Amino acid sequence: MEEQTIIAKGKPTLKNALQFLMYSVGLVLLMGIVSIYVLVTLYYITTMYGDQRAILMLSLQKAIVPTILLFFLYLFVLSFREYRFIKKRGVQDDKIIFFINKAGITQQKGQLQEILEWSNILKVKEYSDLFIFRHSSTKWSFLPKHYFQTKEDLALFKKMLQEYHTNPSEKSKSQTDFSVKDEYFPSVDDQEFSILAKGNFTFKEYNQYASLLRRKTLLIYVVSAIAMIGLLLRDTFFGANARRDLSMWVLIAIFAVIIALGAALLYSLLKRRTRKEYESDPLTKKEKLYVINEEGISYAVGGSFVQYLWKDFRKVREYKNLFILYVLPQRAVLIPFSLFESPQDVEKAKEIIKNQVDSRNIKFED
């Protein structure tokens, strides 16, 4: 295929955002639905006798309402969180522009730019209105189809997917080495107040960040499970005919053990998922270069380049020996202290962050 560049630009619609949301959190919702059904089924199996099929069907009927409530509650929490973030930052009117060619996909929004090589895209899924790209087991991005200016551009993009992404030989040709491309930072040496951090973080450092997400997920699971059991057994525990005898405490103990076992299983799955995510993400094995200054943070990873302004970060946190700069609730820029040239550079980076980020969004350990 001849060297061609497609320019696609526009603004995502609410439908695009919902489609992407359902894809990215679908597994979480599925886990919640299955958990509700299992808990309801266990309750009826322990309190009823008779046809097992009838018990399972009754459990399904009783689980529908909690499932719907969980679904809408989850969407409400996500929407409210986005509303708070937009209210603080203001609505961004910049169009998102994609430049697509043999080298990869470049996304630009205002001064924010991100370059994604074809080799760093693990999977592409096409929907009726958009394409979703999977970068790792928990990292996605999307490209709405209405961004393309003509049907010919859309058809050409699909050909590029076949040529550069689906075709293993072409995909391997487009891969770069593991070193950082210095041409992304032509003026770094001229920036007197820039701080450099260069290298790669280990699985231990990545796992420190993932442990924060695990703790939050486990807390949500335990609270949700207790709330759902309380809702289902409200008559048994709090009704007028509720019995405060040994059988009630045995039932409470059974469900407490079930919740504890579920939490242990969930923790094990999340920890395994962290390892899988670290190993499946091509960028984790590549050298990274971070440039920190008063304007924001720029970093290059192999053939990918991203530039963030300080206003793009929702929250900045110091945890153990790394900086965690949240762009989205489930997406962050990680900068381990080990990548800085000296402890003095770490302190300088802290000072820049304190001066450029709202103090309410900073959580440092000192």
C-alpha positions, 0 to 999 in steps of 0.5 A: 500500500502506498504511503497515505495519511488519513485525517479524521476529526470530530467530537464523540457523541453520547452514544459513542461514549456509552458504547465505549463505556459498556465495552470497557466496564462490561466485564466488571458488570458481568462479574457483579451480575453473576455474583448477585445471581450466585448469592440469591441462588445460595439463599434459596437453596439454603431456605427452600426444598423442592425442584432445583430447576424451580429454585434456579428460575426463582433465583433468576427472577429475584436477581433481576431487580438488584441487577438493574439497580446495580447497573444504573447505580454504576452508570450514575456514579460514573456520570456524576464523577465525569460531571464533577471533573468537567465542572472543575476543568470546564467543557473542552471544545477542542475537536479530536484529530486523528492522523492515520498512516503506515507509522500508526495512529496519532491522536491530537486534542488541543495541545495533547498529542499521543502517537500509537504504533500499530505494533502497540495495538493488541486488538481492534473491534469494530462496532456499528458506530466506532472502532475500539482499540485494546492496548492491554488487558485494561487499556482501551481507546476508540475512534468514532466512524463519523470522524472520517470525512468520506466513505473512501477514508473509512474504507482506506482505514479498514485496508490499513487495519488489514495491512499494518495491524492484522498482517503479522509480517507487516506488523513486525516490520513497523515495530521499533526498537526498545529505545526512546526516540530522542527526536520527540524532544528536540529542545529538551537540552534547551529547557533549563527548568525541565526535569528528565526521568528515563528508564523502565519501571519494574513489575514491583513498581507497577504492582504498587499502583495496581494494589490501589485499584485492587483495594478499591475494587475489594471495598466496592465488592464487600460493601455491595455484597453486604448491601445486596444480602441485606436487601434480599434478607431484610424480612429474615433479619429485620421483619416483624417475624424475624427470629433472633436465634441460633439459626439466624446467626448461622445464616449470617456466618454462612454468608460472611464466609461466602463474602470472604471467600469471594473477596479472596477469589477476587483478590487472586483474580485481580492480582493475576490480571495485574501480571497479565496486563503488565506482560501483555502491554508492549509498552511495559518492555520499552524504555521511557523518557519523561520530561517534566516542566511548568507546562506539563509532562511529555513522555515517549515510549518507543514510537509513542509520544504523549504530551499532557498539560497539568490541567489534564490530570485529575489527581496527583499522588505519591505512593511509596516510591512513585508518582501516580498522575491520574488522567482518568480514574482507571488510567494514570501516568506512572513515574517511579523515583528510580527513573530520576537521576537524583533525589534532588530531581524528585524534590524538584518535580514535587515542587513543580507539581505543587505549583501547577496543580490544585492542592486539593488534587495532590496527595503527597506522603510528606 
